[in-house]
Amino acid sequence: MNYTKKILYNQSLLLARYKRLVEQAYNFRQTDSALSDISEYNAIKLLHKLNKLKYLNRDLSTLQQN
């Protein structure tokens, strides 16, 4: 499996986890604000990883075009 496919696969897994955490944070917002904050914090960390993967994928695609 080449690097771009690995990056896209990891990106899709992280995106699914991110969406699940955001939904969980929204659901906990009314009942338990501490759990909501923890879920939101973890979602932000995953979003940062997703942005890194997007940057890596962009770099690899420009290198492959040249």
Secondary structure, DSSP 8 states (H G I E B T S, - for coil): --HHHHHHHHHHHHHHHHHHHHHHHHHHTTT-HHHHHHHHHHHHHHHHHHHHHHHHHHHHHHHHH-
